[in-house]
């Protein structure tokens, strides 16, 4: 099942397809599928404070993060170097010293 994009006008999650268009039933906004796909390809990833993140940046963790399936924790203030931006819910791919490769959400980091 494919996920439909949120409405760019009102951020509603209840969009639907109508031919070559996406439609929002809440605000009646319509936009082309091609425009939505190109916007997703060039989406900007921002940290918790609104700074734009790019490949190769260094970030600092702003909250203790429990690692699923392990008893380890990524502590507040942990510095992560040379991040890579990826698409998806966890939009940062990185290696953390002492822990290894993992993915982080951008809302839990700040640009260093």
C-alpha positions as CSV (number, residue, x, y, z in Angstrom):
1,X,0.0,0.0,0.0
2,X,1.4,3.4,-0.9
3,X,1.1,6.3,1.4
4,X,-0.3,9.5,0.1
5,X,1.3,12.9,0.8
6,X,-0.1,15.3,3.3
7,X,-1.9,18.4,2.0
8,X,0.7,21.2,1.4
9,X,-2.0,23.7,2.2
10,X,-3.5,22.5,5.5
11,X,-1.3,19.4,6.3
12,X,-4.3,17.1,6.4
13,X,-3.5,13.4,6.2
14,X,-6.8,12.6,4.5
15,X,-5.8,13.2,0.9
16,X,-6.9,11.1,-2.0
17,X,-6.0,10.5,-5.7
18,X,-8.2,11.8,-8.5
19,X,-6.7,10.9,-11.8
20,X,-3.4,12.8,-12.1
21,X,-4.2,15.0,-9.1
22,X,-4.2,14.7,-5.3
23,X,-7.2,16.3,-3.5
24,X,-7.6,17.4,0.1
25,X,-11.2,16.9,1.3
26,X,-10.8,19.3,4.3
27,X,-9.6,22.4,2.4
28,X,-10.4,21.4,-1.2
29,X,-6.8,22.1,-2.3
30,X,-5.7,20.2,-5.5
31,X,-2.2,19.6,-6.7
32,X,-0.5,17.6,-9.4
33,X,1.1,14.2,-8.6
34,X,4.3,15.2,-10.4
35,X,4.6,18.3,-8.2
36,X,4.2,16.2,-5.1
37,X,6.8,13.7,-6.2
38,X,9.4,16.4,-7.1
39,X,8.8,18.1,-3.7
40,X,9.4,14.8,-1.9
41,X,12.7,14.3,-3.8
42,X,13.9,17.7,-2.7
43,X,12.5,17.7,0.9
44,X,14.5,19.6,3.4
45,X,15.5,18.0,6.7
46,X,15.6,20.3,9.7
47,X,16.8,19.7,13.2
48,X,14.8,20.4,16.4
49,X,15.6,24.1,16.2
50,X,14.8,24.6,12.5
51,X,18.4,24.5,11.1
52,X,18.8,22.8,7.7
53,X,20.7,19.5,7.9
54,X,23.0,18.3,5.0
55,X,25.1,15.2,4.4
56,X,28.3,15.4,6.3
57,X,27.1,17.7,9.1
58,X,27.8,17.0,12.7
59,X,24.9,17.0,15.2
60,X,24.3,16.7,18.9
61,X,21.6,14.5,20.5
62,X,19.2,16.6,22.7
63,X,17.4,13.8,24.5
64,X,18.3,10.4,25.9
65,X,17.4,7.9,23.3
66,X,16.7,4.3,24.2
67,X,17.9,1.8,21.6
68,X,15.2,-0.7,20.7
69,X,16.1,-4.3,21.5
70,X,19.0,-3.3,23.7
71,X,19.7,-1.9,27.1
72,X,22.0,0.8,25.7
73,X,21.1,4.5,25.6
74,X,22.4,7.3,23.5
75,X,22.9,10.0,26.1
76,X,22.1,13.8,25.8
77,X,25.1,15.7,24.4
78,X,26.4,12.7,22.3
79,X,28.0,14.2,19.2
80,X,27.5,12.4,15.9
81,X,29.8,13.3,13.0
82,X,29.3,12.8,9.3
83,X,25.6,12.2,9.1
84,X,23.8,11.1,6.0
85,X,20.3,12.3,5.1
86,X,17.9,9.5,4.0
87,X,14.1,9.4,3.3
88,X,11.7,7.9,5.8
89,X,10.6,8.4,9.3
90,X,14.1,8.2,10.7
91,X,15.8,10.6,8.4
92,X,19.4,10.6,9.6
93,X,21.8,7.6,9.0
94,X,24.9,7.7,11.1
95,X,27.5,5.8,13.2
96,X,27.8,6.5,16.9
97,X,31.1,5.8,18.6
98,X,30.6,2.9,21.0
99,X,27.2,1.9,19.7
100,X,27.6,1.5,15.9
101,X,25.4,2.2,12.9
102,X,21.9,3.5,13.5
103,X,19.2,5.8,12.3
104,X,17.9,8.9,14.1
105,X,15.0,11.2,13.8
106,X,15.9,14.8,13.1
107,X,13.6,16.1,15.8
108,X,16.0,14.7,18.5
109,X,19.2,16.4,17.3
110,X,20.6,19.9,16.9
111,X,23.2,21.0,14.4
112,X,26.6,21.3,16.0
